[in-house]
């Protein structure tokens, strides 16, 4: 089951903007994030984002991000115990996404709101 999702763009020309999708094009797959305009969330201005870069999906109440063998990989931001940014880790398989955790696709940083 994949419910509605809201993504906040944290870098690039649309820094601070919020994107919403009520339902993915293919609920069995989840939301596809990439540069192609056919993706559920499209970021055509960042050439480091692959055509189909990552997928975002939900199992029960937990959201996951999974890299779709993108050229520039997908990373999740690490946080220190005080909440400050502590770098990033590449993801190799589906990775749970915490509320407001930063995710990097190419050079683009996003955050899933209310994950």
C-alpha positions in Angstrom: 0.0 0.0 0.0 1.4 3.4 -1.0 -0.3 6.5 0.4 0.0 10.1 -0.6 3.4 11.6 -0.3 4.9 15.1 -0.1 8.5 15.9 -1.1 10.4 19.1 -0.2 13.2 20.1 -2.6 16.2 21.1 -0.5 18.6 22.3 -3.3 18.7 23.5 -6.9 16.5 26.0 -8.7 13.4 24.8 -6.8 14.9 24.9 -3.3 12.2 25.1 -0.7 9.3 24.0 -3.0 7.0 21.2 -2.1 5.8 18.5 -4.5 2.8 16.3 -3.8 1.4 13.2 -5.4 -1.8 11.5 -4.3 -1.0 8.1 -5.8 1.8 6.7 -7.9 1.4 5.8 -11.5 1.9 2.2 -10.6 0.8 1.4 -7.0 2.6 -2.0 -7.1 5.9 -0.3 -7.7 5.5 2.9 -5.7 6.7 6.4 -6.7 9.4 6.7 -9.2 11.8 9.7 -8.9 14.0 10.7 -11.8 14.7 13.1 -14.6 12.1 11.8 -17.0 8.8 13.7 -17.2 7.0 10.3 -16.9 8.2 9.8 -13.3 5.9 10.4 -10.4 8.4 13.1 -9.2 10.4 14.6 -12.1 13.6 16.7 -11.6 14.6 17.5 -15.3 17.0 20.3 -14.4 19.6 18.1 -12.7 21.5 16.1 -15.3 23.1 14.0 -12.4 19.7 12.6 -11.7 19.1 9.5 -13.8 16.1 9.1 -16.0 14.6 6.6 -13.4 16.8 7.2 -10.4 15.0 5.8 -7.3 11.7 4.5 -6.1 9.9 5.5 -3.0 7.4 3.0 -1.5 5.6 2.3 1.7 5.1 -1.0 3.5 2.6 -0.7 6.4 3.5 2.7 7.9 7.2 2.7 6.9 8.5 4.5 3.8 11.5 3.1 1.9 13.8 4.5 -0.8 15.6 2.2 -3.2 18.2 3.1 -5.9 17.2 1.9 -9.4 20.9 1.3 -10.4 21.4 5.0 -11.1 24.7 6.3 -12.4 25.2 8.7 -9.5 23.7 6.7 -6.8 21.2 7.5 -4.0 22.3 8.6 -0.6 20.6 9.1 2.7 21.7 11.9 5.1 23.1 10.9 8.5 22.3 12.9 11.6 24.1 13.3 14.8 22.2 12.7 18.1 21.6 16.5 18.3 20.0 16.4 14.9 22.7 18.2 12.9 23.9 16.9 9.6 26.7 14.3 9.7 27.3 13.4 6.0 25.7 10.8 3.9 25.6 7.0 3.2 25.0 5.4 -0.2 22.1 2.9 -0.2 22.6 -0.5 -1.7 19.1 -1.9 -1.3 15.7 -0.6 0.0 16.4 1.7 2.9 13.8 2.9 5.5 13.3 6.7 5.5 12.8 8.5 8.7 10.7 11.6 9.0 12.4 14.7 7.4 15.5 12.6 6.6 17.6 14.1 3.7 17.9 12.1 0.5 20.4 12.8 -2.3 19.7 12.0 -5.9 22.6 13.1 -8.1 23.3 16.6 -6.9 19.7 17.1 -5.7 18.7 17.0 -2.0 15.1 16.2 -1.1 13.2 15.5 2.1 10.2 13.3 2.5 7.7 15.3 4.6 5.9 13.3 7.3 7.6 10.0 6.5 
